């Protein structure tokens, strides 16, 4: 009888261990990378001054909204060709961080990039010489970033 009790105890313990191991493997499988999830996609300026995506690509952008800072007008764009054109344009500049712009007020255009379900990043154009990417100020290597928006979207923004 004691022998049967020990076998029962070992079987229960084995089933418990198998259940715990299976649960851990399931959680790791669901999270994608052995329990470590990738962070959300963001736009960032790398050490070379280039605008890049982290944890994704520009192709993951499915929608963008552009708000005019002078009159509040808003347009939303989900056309892939238009999104591609704008991302190619803004990523064509080289950016230098400019902390002297901290505390600056006002902006000309605020561009928000979205994937299927989340806000990816906010790209704010203050003028032809200054932008802010997710709270960090930069100076593009050449002027003209503001005029791109006013020329390209003139029917929406005056």
ZADO-1210 file (C-alpha; in nm, 4 decimals, padded with zeros to 6 digits):
<atoms>
<atom x="00.0000" y="00.0000" z="00.0000" code="UNK" pos="1"/>
<atom x="00.2833" y="00.2393" z="00.0833" code="UNK" pos="2"/>
<atom x="00.4405" y="00.1525" z="-00.2513" code="UNK" pos="3"/>
<atom x="00.1201" y="00.2559" z="-00.4376" code="UNK" pos="4"/>
<atom x="00.1115" y="00.5860" z="-00.2474" code="UNK" pos="5"/>
<atom x="00.4667" y="00.6684" z="-00.3557" code="UNK" pos="6"/>
<atom x="00.3872" y="00.5875" z="-00.7179" code="UNK" pos="7"/>
<atom x="00.0789" y="00.8074" z="-00.7032" code="UNK" pos="8"/>
<atom x="00.2889" y="01.0892" z="-00.5486" code="UNK" pos="9"/>
<atom x="00.5562" y="01.0563" z="-00.8231" code="UNK" pos="10"/>
<atom x="00.2907" y="01.0539" z="-01.0983" code="UNK" pos="11"/>
<atom x="00.1223" y="01.3667" z="-00.9618" code="UNK" pos="12"/>
<atom x="00.4604" y="01.5390" z="-00.9313" code="UNK" pos="13"/>
<atom x="00.5578" y="01.4366" z="-01.2877" code="UNK" pos="14"/>
<atom x="00.2275" y="01.5644" z="-01.4284" code="UNK" pos="15"/>
<atom x="00.2742" y="01.8913" z="-01.2397" code="UNK" pos="16"/>
<atom x="00.6302" y="01.9373" z="-01.3764" code="UNK" pos="17"/>
<atom x="00.5179" y="01.8546" z="-01.7314" code="UNK" pos="18"/>
<atom x="00.2345" y="02.1065" z="-01.6972" code="UNK" pos="19"/>
<atom x="00.4673" y="02.3821" z="-01.5741" code="UNK" pos="20"/>
<atom x="00.7218" y="02.3159" z="-01.8517" code="UNK" pos="21"/>
<atom x="00.4452" y="02.3110" z="-02.1138" code="UNK" pos="22"/>
<atom x="00.3032" y="02.6376" z="-01.9831" code="UNK" pos="23"/>
<atom x="00.6464" y="02.8056" z="-01.9951" code="UNK" pos="24"/>
<atom x="00.7027" y="02.6848" z="-02.3521" code="UNK" pos="25"/>
<atom x="00.3579" y="02.8096" z="-02.4538" code="UNK" pos="26"/>
<atom x="00.4273" y="03.1552" z="-02.3080" code="UNK" pos="27"/>
<atom x="00.7645" y="03.1687" z="-02.4851" code="UNK" pos="28"/>
<atom x="00.6055" y="03.0636" z="-02.8134" code="UNK" pos="29"/>
<atom x="00.3302" y="03.3246" z="-02.7832" code="UNK" pos="30"/>
<atom x="00.5733" y="03.6065" z="-02.7077" code="UNK" pos="31"/>
<atom x="00.7825" y="03.5228" z="-03.0105" code="UNK" pos="32"/>
<atom x="01.1377" y="03.5221" z="-02.8817" code="UNK" pos="33"/>
<atom x="01.1848" y="03.2930" z="-02.5857" code="UNK" pos="34"/>
<atom x="00.9913" y="03.5196" z="-02.3549" code="UNK" pos="35"/>
<atom x="01.1353" y="03.8475" z="-02.4860" code="UNK" pos="36"/>
<atom x="00.8973" y="04.0602" z="-02.6895" code="UNK" pos="37"/>
<atom x="01.0165" y="04.3140" z="-02.9428" code="UNK" pos="38"/>
<atom x="00.9335" y="04.6692" z="-02.8588" code="UNK" pos="39"/>
<atom x="00.6949" y="04.8683" z="-03.0740" code="UNK" pos="40"/>
<atom x="00.8102" y="05.0095" z="-03.4052" code="UNK" pos="41"/>
<atom x="00.9429" y="05.3653" z="-03.3805" code="UNK" pos="42"/>
<atom x="01.1184" y="05.6216" z="-03.5945" code="UNK" pos="43"/>
<atom x="01.4593" y="05.7271" z="-03.4747" code="UNK" pos="44"/>
<atom x="01.7624" y="05.9214" z="-03.5937" code="UNK" pos="45"/>
<atom x="02.0720" y="05.7010" z="-03.5918" code="UNK" pos="46"/>
<atom x="02.4347" y="05.8006" z="-03.5206" code="UNK" pos="47"/>
<atom x="02.4870" y="05.8905" z="-03.8879" code="UNK" pos="48"/>
<atom x="02.1954" y="06.1358" z="-03.8758" code="UNK" pos="49"/>
<atom x="01.9662" y="05.9193" z="-04.0876" code="UNK" pos="50"/>
<atom x="01.6009" y="05.8693" z="-04.0048" code="UNK" pos="51"/>
<atom x="01.5337" y="05.4981" z="-03.9611" code="UNK" pos="52"/>
<atom x="01.2741" y="05.2586" z="-03.8295" code="UNK" pos="53"/>
<atom x="01.3377" y="05.0371" z="-03.5282" code="UNK" pos="54"/>
<atom x="01.1487" y="04.7062" z="-03.4911" code="UNK" pos="55"/>
<atom x="00.9862" y="04.7392" z="-03.8322" code="UNK" pos="56"/>
<atom x="01.0105" y="04.9049" z="-04.1705" code="UNK" pos="57"/>
<atom x="00.8511" y="05.1947" z="-04.3508" code="UNK" pos="58"/>
<atom x="00.6320" y="04.9347" z="-04.5244" code="UNK" pos="59"/>
<atom x="00.4616" y="04.8714" z="-04.1886" code="UNK" pos="60"/>
<atom x="00.3162" y="05.2234" z="-04.1926" code="UNK" pos="61"/>
<atom x="-00.0480" y="05.1938" z="-04.2945" code="UNK" pos="62"/>
<atom x="-00.1757" y="05.5426" z="-04.2154" code="UNK" pos="63"/>
<atom x="-00.0481" y="05.8887" z="-04.1446" code="UNK" pos="64"/>
<atom x="-00.2177" y="06.2037" z="-04.0306" code="UNK" pos="65"/>
<atom x="-00.0904" y="06.5530" z="-04.1009" code="UNK" pos="66"/>
<atom x="-00.2164" y="06.8451" z="-03.8937" code="UNK" pos="67"/>
<atom x="-00.1574" y="07.2064" z="-03.9929" code="UNK" pos="68"/>
<atom x="-00.0260" y="07.3939" z="-03.6888" code="UNK" pos="69"/>
<atom x="-00.1576" y="07.7292" z="-03.8098" code="UNK" pos="70"/>
<atom x="-00.5231" y="07.6460" z="-03.8718" code="UNK" pos="71"/>
<atom x="-00.5715" y="07.2985" z="-03.7182" code="UNK" pos="72"/>
<atom x="-00.6746" y="07.1331" z="-04.0459" code="UNK" pos="73"/>
<atom x="-00.6137" y="06.7591" z="-04.0496" code="UNK" pos="74"/>
<atom x="-00.5748" y="06.5127" z="-04.3339" code="UNK" pos="75"/>
<atom x="-00.5439" y="06.1370" z="-04.2991" code="UNK" pos="76"/>
<atom x="-00.3658" y="05.9371" z="-04.5641" code="UNK" pos="77"/>
<atom x="-00.3805" y="05.5602" z="-04.6074" code="UNK" pos="78"/>
<atom x="-00.2676" y="05.5394" z="-04.9708" code="UNK" pos="79"/>
<atom x="00.0524" y="05.3283" z="-04.9728" code="UNK" pos="80"/>
<atom x="00.2096" y="05.5273" z="-05.2598" code="UNK" pos="81"/>
<atom x="00.1533" y="05.8559" z="-05.0800" code="UNK" pos="82"/>
<atom x="00.2905" y="05.7145" z="-04.7538" code="UNK" pos="83"/>
<atom x="00.5948" y="05.5823" z="-04.9402" code="UNK" pos="84"/>
<atom x="00.6544" y="05.9184" z="-05.1071" code="UNK" pos="85"/>
<atom x="00.6442" y="06.1079" z="-04.7781" code="UNK" pos="86"/>
<atom x="00.8620" y="05.8594" z="-04.5875" code="UNK" pos="87"/>
<atom x="01.1197" y="05.8636" z="-04.8686" code="UNK" pos="88"/>
<atom x="01.1257" y="06.2422" z="-04.8578" code="UNK" pos="89"/>
<atom x="01.1696" y="06.2821" z="-04.4820" code="UNK" pos="90"/>
<atom x="01.4226" y="05.9971" z="-04.4652" code="UNK" pos="91"/>
<atom x="01.6240" y="06.1615" z="-04.7447" code="UNK" pos="92"/>
<atom x="01.7553" y="06.4280" z="-04.5085" code="UNK" pos="93"/>
<atom x="02.0389" y="06.3891" z="-04.2636" code="UNK" pos="94"/>
<atom x="01.9530" y="06.5201" z="-03.9163" code="UNK" pos="95"/>
<atom x="02.1697" y="06.6677" z="-03.6415" code="UNK" pos="96"/>
<atom x="02.0363" y="06.6744" z="-03.2869" code="UNK" pos="97"/>
<atom x="01.9833" y="07.0317" z="-03.1696" code="UNK" pos="98"/>
<atom x="01.9142" y="07.0564" z="-02.7964" code="UNK" pos="99"/>
<atom x="01.9206" y="07.4375" z="-02.8125" code="UNK" pos="100"/>
<atom x="01.5651" y="07.4164" z="-02.9487" code="UNK" pos="101"/>
<atom x="01.4262" y="07.2650" z="-02.6255" code="UNK" pos="102"/>
<atom x="01.1244" y="07.4584" z="-02.5034" code="UNK" pos="103"/>
<atom x="01.0464" y="07.5923" z="-02.8483" code="UNK" pos="104"/>
<atom x="00.6753" y="07.6601" z="-02.9020" code="UNK" pos="105"/>
<atom x="00.4680" y="07.6256" z="-03.2161" code="UNK" pos="106"/>
<atom x="00.4996" y="07.4129" z="-03.5272" code="UNK" pos="107"/>
<atom x="00.3919" y="07.4114" z="-03.8885" code="UNK" pos="108"/>
<atom x="00.3017" y="07.0445" z="-03.9476" code="UNK" pos="109"/>
<atom x="00.2606" y="06.7470" z="-03.7148" code="UNK" pos="110"/>
<atom x="00.2828" y="06.4129" z="-03.8926" code="UNK" pos="111"/>
<atom x="00.1773" y="06.0986" z="-03.7073" code="UNK" pos="112"/>
<atom x="00.2670" y="05.7582" z="-03.8454" code="UNK" pos="113"/>
<atom x="00.0532" y="05.4522" z="-03.7623" code="UNK" pos="114"/>
<atom x="00.0723" y="05.0792" z="-03.8215" code="UNK" pos="115"/>
<atom x="-00.2428" y="04.8653" z="-03.8232" code="UNK" pos="116"/>
<atom x="-00.3292" y="04.9417" z="-03.4622" code="UNK" pos="117"/>
<atom x="-00.0775" y="05.1759" z="-03.2983" code="UNK" pos="118"/>
<atom x="00.0790" y="05.5178" z="-03.3222" code="UNK" pos="119"/>
<atom x="00.4378" y="05.4585" z="-03.4356" code="UNK" pos="120"/>
<atom x="00.5920" y="05.8046" z="-03.4123" code="UNK" pos="121"/>
<atom x="00.5262" y="06.1752" z="-03.4298" code="UNK" pos="122"/>
<atom x="00.7346" y="06.3866" z="-03.6672" code="UNK" pos="123"/>
<atom x="00.6879" y="06.7614" z="-03.6159" code="UNK" pos="124"/>
<atom x="00.8031" y="07.0172" z="-03.8702" code="UNK" pos="125"/>
<atom x="00.8621" y="07.3513" z="-03.7001" code="UNK" pos="126"/>
<atom x="00.9906" y="07.5275" z="-04.0111" code="UNK" pos="127"/>
<atom x="01.2325" y="07.4633" z="-04.2988" code="UNK" pos="128"/>
<atom x="01.5220" y="07.4327" z="-04.0519" code="UNK" pos="129"/>
<atom x="01.3888" y="07.2424" z="-03.7501" code="UNK" pos="130"/>
<atom x="01.2007" y="06.9194" z="-03.6816" code="UNK" pos="131"/>
<atom x="01.1156" y="06.7191" z="-03.3727" code="UNK" pos="132"/>
<atom x="01.1033" y="06.3390" z="-03.3817" code="UNK" pos="133"/>
<atom x="00.9304" y="06.1856" z="-03.0793" code="UNK" pos="134"/>
<atom x="01.0297" y="06.4732" z="-02.8524" code="UNK" pos="135"/>
<atom x="01.3891" y="06.5246" z="-02.9727" code="UNK" pos="136"/>
<atom x="01.4773" y="06.8327" z="-03.1795" code="UNK" pos="137"/>
<atom x="01.6861" y="06.8071" z="-03.4961" code="UNK" pos="138"/>
<atom x="01.8137" y="07.0321" z="-03.7724" code="UNK" pos="139"/>
<atom x="01.7972" y="06.8809" z="-04.1236" code="UNK" pos="140"/>
<atom x="02.1173" y="06.9023" z="-04.3298" code="UNK" pos="141"/>
<atom x="01.9432" y="07.1267" z="-04.5813" code="UNK" pos="142"/>
<atom x="01.6320" y="07.3444" z="-04.5758" code="UNK" pos="143"/>
<atom x="01.3130" y="07.2537" z="-04.7555" code="UNK" pos="144"/>
<atom x="01.1339" y="07.0049" z="-04.5389" code="UNK" pos="145"/>
<atom x="00.8476" y="07.2460" z="-04.4601" code="UNK" pos="146"/>
<atom x="00.7988" y="07.3510" z="-04.8213" code="UNK" pos="147"/>
<atom x="00.7531" y="06.9852" z="-04.9202" code="UNK" pos="148"/>
<atom x="00.4346" y="06.9693" z="-04.7130" code="UNK" pos="149"/>
<atom x="00.2981" y="07.3071" z="-04.8208" code="UNK" pos="150"/>
<atom x="00.3662" y="07.2270" z="-05.1891" code="UNK" pos="151"/>
<atom x="00.2506" y="06.8645" z="-05.1857" code="UNK" pos="152"/>
<atom x="-00.0656" y="06.9187" z="-04.9825" code="UNK" pos="153"/>
<atom x="-00.1558" y="07.2715" z="-05.0933" code="UNK" pos="154"/>
<atom x="-00.5192" y="07.1747" z="-05.1621" code="UNK" pos="155"/>
<atom x="-00.5599" y="07.0889" z="-04.7920" code="UNK" pos="156"/>
<atom x="-00.3360" y="07.3476" z="-04.6321" code="UNK" pos="157"/>
<atom x="-00.3246" y="07.7115" z="-04.7234" code="UNK" pos="158"/>
</atoms>
